Amino acid sequence: MALLDLFAASSVPVVKVLLVTALGSYLAVDRVNILGDDARKHLNNITFFVFNPALVYSNLASTLTFESMVELWFMPFNILITFIFGSVLGWVVIQFTRPPSHLHGLVIGCCAAGNLGNLLLIIIPAVCRESGSPFGDSDVCVKYGMAYASLSMAIGAIYLWSYVYNIVRVSSSRSSREVEIIDSPTHKSSREGSPSSSGKSLTDPLLSETEDHEMGLGHGFESKPHQVSVADKIKQRLGSVFNKMNLKKILAPSTTGAFVGFVVGLVPQIRGLLIGDEAPFHVLQDTALLIGNGAIPAVTLVMGGNLLRGLRGSGIQKSVIFGVLGVRYLALPLLGIAVVKGAIRLGLVHDNPLYEFVLLLQFAIPPAMNIGTITQLFGAGEMECSVIMLWCYSLASVALTVWSTFFLWLVSY
């Protein structure tokens, strides 16, 4: 297949995304103000709680079966590898650029989590329908491509809201504690040489009753040290971890929609009730699909409006931006080629050009737009996130087109 045909097949989907993004940016400018801050916030909430869960559920339930899950078992591991490599490379970027502590979670999140859902749901069907596509019949390609993209979106949502969410949460909370300590009267009095620099009166105990209990000291010096067994220590540690984890946030609406989609798709009895024109309750599936179709344009419009904030700039270091760009558009795609080709060589991935293309593409996409939603939830690094996203999605028009063309050539021969 001619290289020009591959380039055309890979560039058209990216241009579609850019056009809708540009429309969102235009609607968000102050002179137009159709998609202002409040409008974007409300549309983002509708997308988060309604459109995305419906989209993930409807596509997974209709295209996923037990047989396809057996064939696609490597995809969750492939996405996990992108998160692991991205996190390690993000940590390297932090060590070299030294950004403020409240941005550490943002940098790691942008390097680890790619836009595994919306972009693939746009790019894969568009590539299938292009005349120069190497994937054969367009209808069959779209059917299986949507299954791959839906599974990618579901797994990506689980990893994003269980890992990146907590990374940003820990980073922002640590920064908040540092600010509270620095700005507290206790800290100020200690710098001024006050005798109450410890924050307690001279008659107060150095450790509170809770701290005494946690350190095993009891209420007096005469008490004997309490011996804690290894099993008790493990129970305490696991209890502490589960108490700190917010399961309501981890089980985000998209993640819940993915779980429901897995159940409906993989359980034949439930699938027979909802999926197919002859199913007695197929109207429920059709309704979910109808609602889910609004997710992609809504998310892309909001993305365009949010990117406009990045044009106003922020105090983020240029080295951080270049570091994230280098990880997402150079290091990860090269590592992805080694991972996918190694999996094929070891027989872990079956010979399927479309499946291989999706696995490769998961390493070359820009950061997940929901990272912006996460930073808004914690109020940490919102402007910096907008700047990073602006640069990443501006260069995606070139980087994603080039890598898509190369990947198409790679799976065609």
C-alpha positions, 0 to 999 in steps of 0.5 A, a space after each residue: 500500500 502506498 505511503 501516501 494512502 496510509 498518511 491520508 487514512 491516518 490524518 483524516 481522523 485527527 483532522 476531525 478531532 481538531 475541527 471539533 476542538 477548534 469549534 469548542 475553543 471558538 464557542 468559549 472565547 469571551 466575545 461569543 461566550 456560548 461555552 463559557 466556564 459555567 457552561 463547560 462545567 455543566 456540560 462536563 458534569 453531564 458528560 461525566 455522569 451520563 454520556 461517558 457511562 452510557 457510551 462505555 456500557 453500550 459499546 462493551 455490552 453489544 460487542 464483548 463476548 466471552 470468546 472475544 475476551 479470550 482473544 483480547 486478554 492482552 489488552 489490559 496488560 498492554 494498557 497497564 504497561 503504558 501506565 507503568 512505563 509512563 509513571 517511571 518516565 514521569 518520575 524521571 521528568 520530575 527529577 530533572 525539572 524539579 516542578 513544585 510538589 503540587 504538580 508531581 501528580 499532574 506530571 506523572 498522570 500526564 505521562 502515564 494516562 493516555 486518551 484511551 477512550 474518546 480518541 480511539 472511538 473517533 480514530 478507529 472507525 474513521 481509519 476503517 472507513 478510509 479507502 486506503 485502509 489495510 483492514 479489509 471490509 469497512 463494516 467488519 472493521 468498524 464492528 471489531 474496532 469499536 469493541 477494541 476501542 470500547 474495551 480500551 476506554 473501559 480499562 483506561 477508565 478503571 486505571 485512570 480513576 483508581 491510580 491517577 486520581 489517587 496520585 493527584 490526590 496525594 500530591 495535592 494533599 501533601 502540598 496543602 499540608 505544607 502550605 498550612 504548616 508554613 502559614 500557621 501561627 505556630 510556624 510563624 511564632 517558631 521563626 520569631 523564637 516564641 517558646 510555644 514553637 511546638 504549637 502546644 503549651 508547656 504543660 501539654 503532653 508532647 503526644 496526644 492520647 491518639 498519638 500515644 495509642 498509635 505509638 504503643 505508649 499507653 498513658 504512662 511511662 510505667 506501661 509495658 511495651 505492647 508487642 504487635 504481631 506481624 499479622 496485626 501489623 499487616 491488618 493495620 496497614 491494610 485497614 489504613 490503606 482501605 480507609 484512605 481509598 475513596 471507593 466512591 471516586 474509584 468507582 467513577 460512573 465510567 468505571 461502573 458503566 464498564 462493569 455493567 457492560 462486562 456483566 451484560 456482555 459476558 453473561 449469556 442469559 442477561 445478554 439475550 434479554 438486552 442485546 439484539 433486535 429480538 431481545 425483549 428489552 432491547 429498547 434499554 440498550 438502544 436508549 443507552 447507545 443513543 445517550 452514549 453517542 453524545 459523549 464524543 462531541 461533548 467531550 471534544 467541545 469541552 476539551 476545546 474550551 479548556 484548551 483556550 485557558 492554556 493560551 493565557 499561560 501559567 507559571 509552569 516551566 517549559 522543561 516540564 512541558 517538553 518532558 511530557 511531550 518527549 515521554 508521550 510522543 517519543 519514548 512511549 511509542 518506541 517502547 510500545 513497538 518493542 512491547 507489542 512486537 515482543 508479545 507477537 513474537 512470544 505468541 501472546 497476541 494473535 495475528 490480527 492487524 487491526 488489534 495490533 494497530 490498536 495496541 500500538 496506538 495506545 502508546 502514542 496518544 496524548 494525555 487523558 482529558 479527564 486529568 483536567 477534571 481530576 485537577 479541578 476536583 482538587 483545585 491543584 494545577 488547573 492552569 498548568 494542566 490546561 497549558 500541558 494539554 494545549 501543547 500536547 493536543 496541538 502537537 497531536 495533529 502531527 505526532 499522532 498522524 506520523 505514528 499512525 502512518 508508521 503503525 499502519 505500515 508496520 501492521 501491513 507487512 
